[in-house]
Amino acid sequence: MLRRLFVTFFKIGAFTFGGGWAMISIIEKEIVHKHKWIAQNEFLDLLAVAQSLPGILAVNISVAVGDRLRGVRGSIVAALGTILPSFIMILAIAIFLTPDVIKSDPTITAIFKGIRPAVVALIVAPVITSAKSAGIGWRTVLIPVTVALLIWSKWPVVSNPILYIVIGGIGGYIWFVRQQRRLQRAKIVNEEKGGDER
């Protein structure tokens, strides 16, 4: 299991360009759909936790998935699998490809230009699938759009992403408490109705 975990995340790290968000759709495909190690909803919860924590998103999500599957050893193996390909590639680039070589070589320039649209698609795809799985529809789409515009606005007070993470966490907790109370009330009402019928 640990070997498969390492190989899976090594493959994800080796063939993904564009950072953490570009990795999400590939991680989801491998972990949720191909290997079926965790469910879709659980993956979204782990993704939310990984985004909220400091550090690299791809490493955070790999640590979370590894911990869920095999504890501490799984976290270490998954993180190493994610980090090693980038480390090896950056080391090779630092040794063989200087900035002057990259700029002067038309083939390398063309390759990077060709990769850019694919990276955009890899970033957009998990946003759409995550939104669908999280139940974001026409009524609730206003929340992420408003938050994105406020962060993009660069206003000092409202452009801090940490503010919305805290607000989202508090809001989610309040919503959860209210839902629990509603369920308890409904349960009490059903029990009372059942008692009256008897």
C-alpha positions as CSV (number, residue, x, y, z in Angstrom):
1,M,0.0,0.0,0.0
2,L,2.8,2.5,0.9
3,R,4.6,1.7,-2.3
4,R,1.4,2.3,-4.4
5,L,0.8,5.5,-2.5
6,F,4.4,6.7,-3.2
7,V,4.2,5.7,-6.9
8,T,0.8,7.4,-7.3
9,F,1.9,10.7,-5.8
10,F,5.3,10.6,-7.6
11,K,3.4,10.3,-10.9
12,I,1.2,13.2,-9.9
13,G,4.2,15.3,-9.0
14,A,6.1,14.4,-12.2
15,F,3.4,15.1,-14.7
16,T,1.7,18.2,-13.2
17,F,2.6,21.8,-14.1
18,G,1.2,24.9,-12.6
19,G,1.3,24.3,-8.8
20,G,-1.1,22.9,-6.3
21,W,-4.4,23.8,-8.0
22,A,-3.3,22.2,-11.2
23,M,-2.6,19.0,-9.2
24,I,-6.1,18.8,-7.6
25,S,-7.9,17.3,-10.6
26,I,-5.2,14.7,-11.1
27,I,-5.1,13.8,-7.4
28,E,-8.9,13.5,-7.4
29,K,-8.9,11.2,-10.4
30,E,-6.2,9.0,-9.0
31,I,-7.3,8.9,-5.3
32,V,-11.1,9.0,-5.6
33,H,-12.0,7.5,-9.0
34,K,-9.1,5.2,-10.0
35,H,-8.0,3.7,-6.7
36,K,-11.2,4.5,-4.7
37,W,-9.2,5.1,-1.6
38,I,-11.5,7.8,-0.3
39,A,-15.0,9.1,-1.2
40,Q,-15.6,12.3,-3.1
41,N,-17.1,14.2,-0.1
42,E,-14.2,13.1,2.1
43,F,-11.7,14.4,-0.5
44,L,-13.4,17.8,-0.6
45,D,-13.2,18.0,3.2
46,L,-9.4,17.1,3.1
47,L,-9.0,19.7,0.3
48,A,-10.7,22.4,2.5
49,V,-8.3,21.5,5.4
50,A,-5.3,21.5,3.1
51,Q,-6.2,24.9,1.7
52,S,-6.7,26.4,5.1
53,L,-3.3,25.3,6.4
54,P,0.0,27.2,5.6
55,G,2.3,25.7,3.1
56,I,2.2,24.2,-0.4
57,L,-1.3,23.0,-1.3
58,A,-0.1,19.9,-3.2
59,V,2.0,18.8,-0.2
60,N,-0.8,19.5,2.3
61,I,-3.3,17.5,0.4
62,S,-0.9,14.6,-0.1
63,V,-0.1,14.6,3.6
64,A,-3.8,14.6,4.4
65,V,-4.6,11.7,2.1
66,G,-1.5,9.7,3.2
67,D,-2.5,10.2,6.9
68,R,-6.1,9.1,6.1
69,L,-4.9,5.9,4.5
70,R,-1.8,4.9,6.5
71,G,-1.2,7.3,9.3
72,V,2.2,9.0,9.8
73,R,4.0,6.7,7.4
74,G,1.4,7.3,4.7
75,S,1.8,11.1,5.2
76,I,5.6,10.9,4.8
77,V,5.5,8.6,1.8
78,A,2.8,10.6,0.0
79,A,4.7,13.9,0.7
80,L,8.0,12.5,-0.6
81,G,6.2,11.2,-3.7
82,T,4.9,14.7,-4.4
83,I,8.1,16.6,-3.6
84,L,10.8,14.4,-5.2
85,P,9.8,15.0,-8.9
86,S,9.8,18.8,-8.5
87,F,13.1,18.6,-6.6
88,I,14.8,16.5,-9.3
89,M,13.5,18.6,-12.2
90,I,14.5,21.9,-10.5
91,L,17.9,20.4,-9.8
92,A,18.3,19.4,-13.4
93,I,17.2,22.8,-14.7
94,A,19.6,24.5,-12.3
95,I,22.5,22.4,-13.6
96,F,21.7,22.3,-17.3
97,L,19.3,25.2,-18.2
98,T,20.4,28.7,-17.2
99,P,17.9,31.6,-17.7
100,D,19.9,32.7,-20.8
101,V,19.6,29.2,-22.4
102,I,15.8,29.1,-21.7
103,K,15.3,32.6,-23.2
104,S,17.5,32.0,-26.3
105,D,16.3,28.5,-27.1
106,P,13.1,28.7,-29.3
107,T,12.2,25.1,-28.7
108,I,12.1,25.4,-24.9
109,T,10.2,28.7,-25.2
110,A,7.6,27.1,-27.4
111,I,7.2,24.2,-25.0
112,F,6.5,26.5,-22.1
113,K,4.1,28.6,-24.1
114,G,2.2,25.4,-25.1
115,I,2.0,24.3,-21.5
116,R,0.4,27.5,-20.3
117,P,-3.2,26.8,-21.7
118,A,-3.1,23.3,-20.3
119,V,-2.2,24.6,-16.9
120,V,-5.2,27.0,-17.0
121,A,-7.4,24.1,-17.9
122,L,-6.0,22.0,-15.0
123,I,-6.7,24.8,-12.6
124,V,-10.2,25.5,-13.8
125,A,-11.3,21.8,-13.9
126,P,-11.0,21.1,-10.1
127,V,-12.8,24.4,-9.3
128,I,-15.8,23.3,-11.4
129,T,-15.9,19.7,-10.0
130,S,-15.4,20.9,-6.4
131,A,-18.1,23.5,-6.8
132,K,-20.5,20.8,-8.1
133,S,-19.6,18.3,-5.4
134,A,-19.9,21.0,-2.7
135,G,-23.4,21.8,-3.8
136,I,-22.7,25.3,-5.1
137,G,-25.5,26.3,-7.4
138,W,-27.0,29.5,-8.7
139,R,-28.2,30.5,-5.3
140,T,-24.9,30.0,-3.5
141,V,-22.5,30.9,-6.3
142,L,-22.8,34.6,-5.1
143,I,-20.7,33.8,-2.0
144,P,-17.5,32.5,-3.8
145,V,-17.8,35.1,-6.5
146,T,-18.1,38.0,-4.0
147,V,-15.2,36.7,-2.0
148,A,-13.0,36.4,-5.1
149,L,-13.9,39.9,-6.2
150,L,-13.2,41.3,-2.8
151,I,-9.8,39.6,-2.6
152,W,-9.0,40.8,-6.2
153,S,-10.0,44.3,-5.3
154,K,-6.8,44.9,-3.3
155,W,-8.6,47.0,-0.7
156,P,-6.5,46.7,2.5
157,V,-9.3,45.7,4.8
158,V,-11.2,43.2,2.6
159,S,-8.4,41.7,0.4
160,N,-6.9,39.4,3.0
161,P,-7.8,35.7,2.2
162,I,-7.2,34.8,5.9
163,L,-10.2,36.9,6.9
164,Y,-12.5,34.8,4.7
165,I,-11.1,31.5,5.9
166,V,-11.9,32.6,9.5
167,I,-15.4,33.9,8.5
168,G,-16.0,30.7,6.5
169,G,-15.0,28.5,9.4
170,I,-17.2,30.4,11.9
171,G,-20.1,30.4,9.4
172,G,-19.8,26.7,8.8
173,Y,-19.7,26.0,12.5
174,I,-22.9,28.1,13.1
175,W,-24.6,26.4,10.2
176,F,-23.7,23.0,11.6
177,V,-25.0,23.8,15.1
178,R,-28.3,25.1,13.6
179,Q,-28.7,22.0,11.5
180,Q,-28.1,19.8,14.5
181,R,-30.7,21.7,16.5
182,R,-33.2,21.3,13.7
183,L,-32.6,17.6,13.5
184,Q,-33.0,17.3,17.3
185,R,-36.3,19.3,17.1
186,A,-37.6,17.1,14.3
187,K,-36.6,14.0,16.2
188,I,-38.5,15.2,19.3
189,V,-41.6,16.1,17.2
190,N,-41.6,12.7,15.6
191,E,-41.2,10.9,18.9
192,E,-44.1,13.0,20.3
193,K,-46.3,12.1,17.3
194,G,-45.4,8.5,17.7
195,G,-46.3,8.6,21.4
196,D,-49.7,10.3,20.6
197,E,-50.5,7.6,18.0
198,R,-50.0,4.9,20.6
